[in-house]
């Protein structure tokens, strides 16, 4: 008798787990669609800032348990060639200690696994700020170039 009760309980539990799993899948599918849409909107907004060069923000630092080099994730905006045209894209990559800031495994964030997209979502605001700061820092360089050319034009 105990065996039949256990089987009935297991069947009820499995039915419940199957239903819960299906419900979770439905909720996640909807949320993944919304996440992707928000990432596309964020990319359009950041592209509209007219970055002057690639800008990267580091996050997710970790060290190897075997004492290897420190690693981190990067989120940035960079130009990628798509269909014979360059286009600013929000991209995810990886950095490694000891390299001269080389971004490895570069991929548009929208094409990354969902776990990366979820982690990166919290960094988009920092990327926005970094783009603005990079433009502000570029103003003195443009001013210096203008002064040089102005001086040159005055002499010739």
C-alpha positions, 0 to 999 in steps of 0.5 A: 500500500505504501508503494502505491501511495508513493507512486501517486504522490510522485505522479502528482509531484511530477505533474506539478513539476511539469506544469511549473516548468512549462509555466516558467518557460512561458514567463522566460520566453516573454521576458527574453523577448522584452530583454532583447527589445530593450537591448535593441533600444539601448543600442539605438540610443547609444548609437545616437550619441555618435561615439567618436571611437570604441568605448569599453566598460569592464565588469565581472572580474574574476581570477582563475582558481589555479592562480592564472591571470585575472579575467573580466567581461567587457561591454562596449560600443564599437563599429562592426562591418555588416553587409559591407557597411560599418555600424555601431553595435553594443558588443560583449567581449572578454579581457585578460590580465597582461594583455594590452586591452585586447578584447577577445571573443567579441560578439554583438550583445544581442547574439550572446547567450541569455546569461551574458545579456542579463549580466550586461544589462546592468552595465549599459548605463555605465557604458552610456556614461563612458561614451559621454566622458570619452567625447568630453575628453576629446574636445581638448584634442580637437581644440589643439588641432584647430589651434595648430591649423590656425597657426599654420594658416596664418603663416602661409 
